[in-house]
Amino acid sequence: MKNAIVPVVTIIGLDFGSYLNGAVVTETIFGWDGLGRFTMEGITMRDYPVILAASLPGLSFSCW
């Protein structure tokens, strides 16, 4: 069971990065402020509550 979780965590991490990247690109092109830009600003400013709040819902839904 321990070895089965490694590929799942890898795929979740890669998918989350691509979803966040798509949100940032869309918001940049159309000039819409949203969750992607909010998360990226939190990451660059090392605002840990923002990073946790932005990543926790996506991670909890992908684990189901």
PyMOL commands that set and color helices and strands:
alter all, ss='L'
color gray80, all
select helices_A, chain A and resi 5-30+35-44+48-62
alter helices_A, ss='H'
color red, helices_A
deselect
rebuild
show_as cartoon
